[in-house]
Amino acid sequence: NSTITKGKILEIHTSEIKAMPGVVEVFTYENRPSLAWFGMQYSDMDAPPGTPFKPLDDNEIKYNGEPIALVVAESFELARYAASVLKVDYEEEVFETNLESNIDKARAPKMGLATMLKPLPPPDKGDVDVAIKESYATASGYFVHGTEHHNPLELFTTTTIYEGKGKVTIYDKTQGTVNCQLYVGNVFGLHFKDVRVISTYVGGGFGSGLRPQYQLFMSVMAALELKRPVRVTLDREQMFSFGHRPPTIQRTEFGATQEGMLNSIYHEATAETSRFEDYTEVVVNWAPMLYPSPNSRMQYKLLPLDVFSPLDMRAPGGSTGIHAVEATMDELSYKLGIDPLELRILNYAERDESLDRPYSSKELRQCYIQGADKFGWSKRSPEPRSMRNGNKLVGYGMATGIWESM
């Protein structure tokens, strides 16, 4: 994998590695078999708008950790050792990977098929700026979270069995066997019926196995070229070299009347994406689903950086955005002097304001009531540091979570 973040490969010194007894081949961009030409052929069922990454396609380095060579040997130990001593000469270029220091370059996301599954923010409603000024109480927040990697315990591994005549059987760690089947068929020019993908044990995935990862490409490429079974396993360090939950910066500002009714909701988010794909998440759409307001503005932007494309990870967008919404609601409750649970019940939504339609079913109010009763919420003192259990401080808190049903 590349040890630089951006630049070009000047030379990969493969001759010494190929001379090692037991090394079968070293694949690089210089000797990669002729494969699909068009970028769309490398796309998959979960691909965001843009041009998908093509492993070993050329000598350009797009991100740190990019796969640049595959050593195939008679044993795993030899392949691992040979890869570790492979020498590569680079020409480095200036790169940008920091979200906060480049946030002024953020832009609106590109539209694509994925936008249908991950809708962009709803249109503005009312006049947020005026409503905020007229509010009895306001609360605002600034939220920053960094990159989060899935990193399941089980390493990504693909074993490809060459069956002859353009047929392969693939044993893969994946959450999408059909997705991998279509990807392999399109990239390698195989009939889909001749590509069999088996994933008996997925293990942990958390979203990291939704898209075909590069070890699948490497394994199939080598098996077809060498006409023999090939297994490719990512090591623990390489598990950090593909999709991740993107770092995101959020700003919120809510306003309410003296009675506690929300009259303004503002939520903006800026997230990281790669230079070649526009990965999006539904980060700022949640507040109008939970709390109706006559004035609302939701904004979502992307900042392309020299990183690999982010990837869905456990409630993508929801776990990011709802945290900011609920923290701001708590701040507002203290500004108003209203119990946090009471504030949420006062602003309970019977309709999805973002889509202007009723919920088919919703029992959140009963969850509030039953949860408060079971937890002893009525005994809570809102004053900080006022509740103790012996010599220990005790705090009660609550927050709402929401996720769409499929």
Secondary structure as the mmCIF struct_conf table of DSSP 4:
data_model
#
loop_
_struct_conf.conf_type_id
_struct_conf.id
_struct_conf.beg_label_comp_id
_struct_conf.beg_label_asym_id
_struct_conf.beg_label_seq_id
_struct_conf.end_label_comp_id
_struct_conf.end_label_asym_id
_struct_conf.end_label_seq_id
BEND BEND1 THR A 3 LYS A 6
STRN STRN1 GLY A 7 HIS A 13
HELX_RH_AL_P HELX_RH_AL_P1 SER A 15 LYS A 18
TURN_TY1_P TURN_TY1_P1 ALA A 19 ALA A 19
BEND BEND2 MET A 20 MET A 20
TURN_TY1_P TURN_TY1_P2 PRO A 21 GLY A 22
STRN STRN2 VAL A 23 PHE A 27
TURN_TY1_P TURN_TY1_P3 TYR A 29 ASN A 31
HELX_LH_PP_P HELX_LH_PP_P1 ARG A 32 SER A 34
BEND BEND3 PHE A 38 PHE A 38
HELX_RH_3T_P HELX_RH_3T_P1 GLY A 39 TYR A 42
TURN_TY1_P TURN_TY1_P4 MET A 45 ASP A 46
HELX_LH_PP_P HELX_LH_PP_P2 ALA A 47 PRO A 48
BEND BEND4 PRO A 49 PRO A 49
STRN STRN3 GLY A 50 GLY A 50
TURN_TY1_P TURN_TY1_P5 PRO A 55 LEU A 56
BEND BEND5 ASP A 58 ASN A 59
STRN STRN4 GLU A 60 ILE A 61
BEND BEND6 TYR A 63 TYR A 63
TURN_TY1_P TURN_TY1_P6 ASN A 64 GLY A 65
STRN STRN5 LEU A 70 ALA A 73
BEND BEND7 GLU A 74 SER A 75
HELX_RH_AL_P HELX_RH_AL_P2 PHE A 76 VAL A 85
STRN STRN6 LYS A 87 GLU A 92
TURN_TY1_P TURN_TY1_P7 LEU A 99 LEU A 99
HELX_RH_3T_P HELX_RH_3T_P2 GLU A 100 LYS A 105
STRN STRN7 ARG A 107 ARG A 107
HELX_LH_PP_P HELX_LH_PP_P3 ALA A 108 MET A 111
TURN_TY1_P TURN_TY1_P8 LEU A 113 LEU A 113
HELX_RH_AL_P HELX_RH_AL_P3 ALA A 114 LEU A 117
BEND BEND8 LYS A 118 LYS A 118
HELX_LH_PP_P HELX_LH_PP_P4 PRO A 119 ASP A 124
STRN STRN8 LYS A 125 LYS A 125
BEND BEND9 GLY A 126 GLY A 126
HELX_RH_AL_P HELX_RH_AL_P4 VAL A 128 GLU A 134
BEND BEND10 TYR A 136 TYR A 136
STRN STRN9 ALA A 137 HIS A 145
STRN STRN10 GLU A 148 GLU A 148
BEND BEND11 LEU A 153 GLU A 154
HELX_LH_PP_P HELX_LH_PP_P5 LEU A 155 PHE A 156
STRN STRN11 THR A 157 GLY A 164
TURN_TY1_P TURN_TY1_P9 LYS A 165 GLY A 166
STRN STRN12 LYS A 167 ASP A 172
BEND BEND12 GLN A 175 GLN A 175
HELX_RH_AL_P HELX_RH_AL_P5 THR A 177 PHE A 188
TURN_TY1_P TURN_TY1_P10 GLY A 189 GLY A 189
HELX_RH_3T_P HELX_RH_3T_P3 PHE A 192 ASP A 194
STRN STRN13 VAL A 195 ILE A 198
BEND BEND13 THR A 200 THR A 200
TURN_TY1_P TURN_TY1_P11 PHE A 206 GLY A 209
BEND BEND14 LEU A 210 ARG A 211
HELX_LH_PP_P HELX_LH_PP_P6 PRO A 212 GLN A 213
HELX_RH_AL_P HELX_RH_AL_P6 TYR A 214 LEU A 226
TURN_TY1_P TURN_TY1_P12 LYS A 227 LYS A 227
BEND BEND15 ARG A 228 ARG A 228
STRN STRN14 VAL A 230 THR A 233
TURN_TY1_P TURN_TY1_P13 ARG A 236 ARG A 236
HELX_RH_3T_P HELX_RH_3T_P4 GLU A 237 PHE A 240
BEND BEND16 SER A 241 PHE A 242
STRN STRN15 ARG A 245 ARG A 245
HELX_LH_PP_P HELX_LH_PP_P7 PRO A 246 PRO A 247
STRN STRN16 THR A 248 ALA A 256
TURN_TY1_P TURN_TY1_P14 GLN A 258 GLU A 259
BEND BEND17 GLY A 260 GLY A 260
STRN STRN17 LEU A 262 SER A 274
BEND BEND18 ARG A 275 PHE A 276
STRN STRN18 GLU A 277 GLU A 277
BEND BEND19 VAL A 284 ASN A 285
HELX_RH_AL_P HELX_RH_AL_P7 TRP A 286 LEU A 290
BEND BEND20 TYR A 291 TYR A 291
BEND BEND21 PRO A 294 ASN A 295
STRN STRN19 SER A 296 LEU A 305
BEND BEND22 ASP A 306 VAL A 307
HELX_LH_PP_P HELX_LH_PP_P8 PHE A 308 PRO A 310
BEND BEND23 ARG A 314 ALA A 315
TURN_TY1_P TURN_TY1_P15 PRO A 316 GLY A 317
HELX_RH_AL_P HELX_RH_AL_P8 GLY A 318 LEU A 336
TURN_TY1_P TURN_TY1_P16 GLY A 337 GLY A 337
HELX_RH_AL_P HELX_RH_AL_P9 PRO A 340 LEU A 346
TURN_TY1_P TURN_TY1_P17 ASN A 347 ASN A 347
BEND BEND24 GLU A 350 GLU A 350
STRN STRN20 ARG A 351 ASP A 352
TURN_TY1_P TURN_TY1_P18 GLU A 353 ASP A 356
STRN STRN21 ARG A 357 PRO A 358
BEND BEND25 SER A 360 SER A 360
HELX_RH_AL_P HELX_RH_AL_P10 LEU A 364 PHE A 375
TURN_TY1_P TURN_TY1_P19 GLY A 376 GLY A 376
HELX_RH_3T_P HELX_RH_3T_P5 TRP A 377 LYS A 379
BEND BEND26 GLU A 383 GLU A 383
TURN_TY1_P TURN_TY1_P20 PRO A 384 ARG A 385
STRN STRN22 ARG A 388 ASN A 389
TURN_TY1_P TURN_TY1_P21 GLY A 390 ASN A 391
STRN STRN23 LYS A 392 LEU A 393
#
